[in-house]
């Protein structure tokens, strides 16, 4: 006698409930699916109502195309869709939804009522409770579709037990609508939670929607991003480095009008800001990527929030280079191809730079009393011909006599103003042309200037090295020394020439980057070894070199506690004005603060 079969087909209701576990993990997922259906139906107004965090009731109403009686019955069948006319379209997805799983999955775990009406027909409705459907019948309703979901997960109590508080679930649902609203600015969205309006967005353009969702402060502290390559088009706004948050919730990434949380895109965004934003802080951005539908697979994640690109390297490269270019231009107001103009404007400080363009006629010029080996860099963008190297060495540490303080060497006054003095031997105090006070952290500012100069040399072929008159021997732990020797070729491109010397932990340093002067090589090598130990071996060479450049810059910068002469202070200000990204140091900390009339009056209680 043959054994009884052990493999059997699951009942349709059970299969739908299993599918619901993938598609509808919480109320926010149900809201997302229903709003996407409304957008695919051409809706221009979408209203979402939530009760008990969406667990008790979800109502989504739209003014889209609507459905007739026959389509209404078919809409609750699994894998029934109007969005794939033929099988080949599965590889050219141009809609948000296409699987035909959302409605039957939601209906399998809740009490769902679907009412729809074509613009030239009568309204009809169908209900489903725990997967059991009713017949389609006549109903009352405006053109469009109305979906009401009650008692979500009543048919799967185990799933319901994993939900969090109604308030938290409602917040997640509102956030799902916010992300879709960012991608569809021409559509009006309204969300009500427990009878209160949580989101009300009228139709607008993209810039208006970004300002509405990410605040006017972000719009003021952001730079436009625009780039195109190999059929890919990237646009949007990126926050300046000093505008950052504690989480990545304010990073909006949209691909073909689909909001995503794709790891490749988020990593590229992090890399673009890696040496400008403090550790464990997140930049803010709203970026929109247009990709040929056949070049991206959106069917790799149940929630369709992750993608697979046919050419991920091109996507990553486009995003990193476009953001780098936009952030380098910063608040200068200059065209990208003409970014040699100062990256500081004459307007008020906005957290990332000066809001307006530089004063007319202001040109980048070599200031007196500059730092060793310096030319004003404008990496990575093209620039006007540079002047020769500035005078080596610092001006005398003691301030010049009063009658010389603002003589010919200080006549060139830029947007950061003229130096007034030094505070705590750490901060440079200056007076801007409009009378505002400017406070500059001398170490943080010079670190950024050194970083950009080293980076510019690296792009041009390699950092210029200065051979040591007497090679230095540095003793390190054997593992650190081995790690550095393994990267000796990369370090040579940075102007740091090392080789093994005797014991397993001994290194011979033959040359140092010329821009750094002659610092003690031991602390620098220890920090570089630590940096390399933390890096992923798979990290691209460019990323490894850039991280090492940041370390070099830190060791080659003037330190807090060093007295500066007026010539040195003026040189620092002028070079900051000529350097993109000078609002933050290589670790993302601010380099300069500005106190205008309003800020001073507020501090003194005058307003």
HELIX and SHEET records of a PDB file:
HELIX    1   1 UNK A   12  UNK A   23  1                                  12    
HELIX    2   2 UNK A   27  UNK A   40  1                                  14    
HELIX    3   3 UNK A   52  UNK A   54  5                                   3    
HELIX    4   4 UNK A   69  UNK A   74  1                                   6    
HELIX    5   5 UNK A   87  UNK A   91  5                                   5    
HELIX    6   6 UNK A  102  UNK A  108  1                                   7    
HELIX    7   7 UNK A  157  UNK A  161  1                                   5    
HELIX    8   8 UNK A  166  UNK A  183  1                                  18    
HELIX    9   9 UNK A  206  UNK A  214  1                                   9    
HELIX   10  10 UNK A  216  UNK A  220  1                                   5    
HELIX   11  11 UNK A  263  UNK A  272  1                                  10    
HELIX   12  12 UNK A  293  UNK A  295  5                                   3    
HELIX   13  13 UNK A  312  UNK A  329  1                                  18    
HELIX   14  14 UNK A  336  UNK A  338  5                                   3    
HELIX   15  15 UNK A  402  UNK A  404  5                                   3    
HELIX   16  16 UNK A  408  UNK A  410  5                                   3    
HELIX   17  17 UNK A  442  UNK A  459  1                                  18    
HELIX   18  18 UNK A  478  UNK A  486  1                                   9    
HELIX   19  19 UNK A  488  UNK A  493  1                                   6    
HELIX   20  20 UNK A  514  UNK A  516  5                                   3    
HELIX   21  21 UNK A  521  UNK A  534  1                                  14    
HELIX   22  22 UNK A  541  UNK A  555  1                                  15    
HELIX   23  23 UNK A  566  UNK A  577  1                                  12    
HELIX   24  24 UNK A  597  UNK A  603  1                                   7    
SHEET    1   A 8 UNK A 132  UNK A 133  0                                        
SHEET    2   A 8 UNK A 123  UNK A 129 -1                                        
SHEET    3   A 8 UNK A 111  UNK A 117 -1                                        
SHEET    4   A 8 UNK A 144  UNK A 150 -1                                        
SHEET    5   A 8 UNK A  57  UNK A  62 -1                                        
SHEET    6   A 8 UNK A  45  UNK A  51 -1                                        
SHEET    7   A 8 UNK A 188  UNK A 193  1                                        
SHEET    8   A 8 UNK A 196  UNK A 201 -1                                        
SHEET    1   B 3 UNK A 132  UNK A 133  0                                        
SHEET    2   B 3 UNK A 123  UNK A 129 -1                                        
SHEET    3   B 3 UNK A 137  UNK A 138 -1                                        
SHEET    1   C 5 UNK A 222  UNK A 229  0                                        
SHEET    2   C 5 UNK A 232  UNK A 239 -1                                        
SHEET    3   C 5 UNK A 285  UNK A 290 -1                                        
SHEET    4   C 5 UNK A 251  UNK A 255  1                                        
SHEET    5   C 5 UNK A 258  UNK A 260 -1                                        
SHEET    1   D 2 UNK A 244  UNK A 245  0                                        
SHEET    2   D 2 UNK A 282  UNK A 283 -1                                        
SHEET    1   E 2 UNK A 296  UNK A 297  0                                        
SHEET    2   E 2 UNK A 308  UNK A 309 -1                                        
SHEET    1   F 4 UNK A 418  UNK A 423  0                                        
SHEET    2   F 4 UNK A 427  UNK A 431 -1                                        
SHEET    3   F 4 UNK A 437  UNK A 441 -1                                        
SHEET    4   F 4 UNK A 592  UNK A 595 -1                                        
SHEET    1   G 3 UNK A 465  UNK A 475  0                                        
SHEET    2   G 3 UNK A 506  UNK A 513 -1                                        
SHEET    3   G 3 UNK A 497  UNK A 500 -1                                        
END                                                                             
